[in-house]
Amino acid sequence: MAGNVIVQAVAAVLALGLYFLPAVLADRRKRHDVLTLALFNACLGWTGFGWLLALYWSLQPNPPKNVAGEVVETRKIVRMKAFSTALLVRVQRRATARDSLKK
């Protein structure tokens, strides 16, 4: 009787460990959204499909912390490059025009 209870307790702990495996993996991989993933796993993991989605999610690369900030920075860099290119073209045209007037 006591052995049966111990076996059931060990089986329950192993089942919980397997159930929350995606959340544990996300935590080990230092994901920024581990709490969201763990809540998704807890709420929808019982469906099987939800568990597979959580597992897939936990194995994905870590998302950037500030996507909006990165978009703004990328746009700023692109504008600066376009401005620099336009300025360089204008300077080269002026230099070419000045050289042609001297000849």
C-alpha positions in Angstrom: 0.0 0.0 0.0 2.7 2.5 1.0 4.8 1.5 -2.0 1.8 2.2 -4.3 1.4 5.7 -2.9 5.1 6.4 -3.4 4.9 5.2 -7.0 1.9 7.3 -7.7 3.6 10.4 -6.1 6.7 9.9 -8.3 4.5 9.4 -11.4 2.6 12.6 -10.6 5.8 14.6 -10.2 7.2 13.2 -13.5 3.9 14.0 -15.2 3.9 17.6 -13.9 7.6 17.9 -15.0 6.7 16.7 -18.5 3.6 18.9 -18.6 5.7 22.0 -17.8 8.7 21.0 -19.9 8.2 23.9 -22.4 8.2 26.4 -19.5 11.3 24.9 -17.9 13.1 25.0 -21.3 12.1 28.6 -21.8 13.4 29.5 -18.4 16.7 27.6 -19.0 17.1 29.4 -22.3 16.6 32.8 -20.5 13.6 33.9 -22.7 12.2 37.3 -21.9 8.6 36.1 -22.3 8.9 33.0 -20.0 6.0 34.1 -17.8 3.7 34.4 -20.8 4.9 31.1 -22.2 4.4 29.4 -18.8 0.8 30.8 -18.5 0.1 29.6 -22.1 1.5 26.2 -21.2 -0.5 26.0 -18.0 -3.8 27.0 -19.6 -3.6 25.3 -23.0 -1.0 22.6 -22.5 -3.6 20.0 -21.6 -4.9 20.0 -25.2 -1.8 18.4 -26.6 -1.7 20.9 -29.5 -1.3 23.7 -27.0 1.6 21.8 -25.4 3.3 21.3 -28.8 2.9 25.0 -29.5 4.4 25.9 -26.2 7.3 23.5 -26.8 7.9 25.0 -30.2 7.6 28.5 -28.8 10.1 27.7 -26.0 12.7 26.5 -28.6 12.5 29.6 -30.7 15.3 32.3 -30.5 14.8 35.0 -27.9 12.8 37.9 -29.2 14.1 41.4 -29.0 13.0 43.3 -25.9 12.1 46.5 -27.6 10.9 45.9 -31.2 9.4 49.4 -31.6 12.7 50.9 -30.5 14.6 48.8 -33.0 12.3 49.8 -35.8 12.8 53.5 -35.0 16.6 53.0 -34.8 16.6 51.1 -38.2 14.6 53.9 -39.8 16.9 56.5 -38.4 20.0 54.7 -39.7 18.4 54.3 -43.2 17.5 58.0 -43.3 21.1 58.9 -42.2 22.5 56.7 -44.9 20.2 58.2 -47.6 21.1 61.7 -46.5 24.9 60.9 -46.5 24.6 59.4 -50.0 22.6 62.4 -51.3 25.1 64.8 -49.8 28.1 62.9 -51.3 26.5 62.9 -54.7 25.8 66.7 -54.5 29.4 67.4 -53.4 30.8 65.3 -56.3 28.5 67.1 -58.8 29.7 70.5 -57.6 33.3 69.4 -57.7 32.8 68.1 -61.3 31.1 71.3 -62.3 33.8 73.4 -60.8 36.5 71.4 -62.5 34.8 71.7 -65.9 34.5 75.5 -65.5 38.3 75.7 -64.8 39.2 73.9 -68.0 
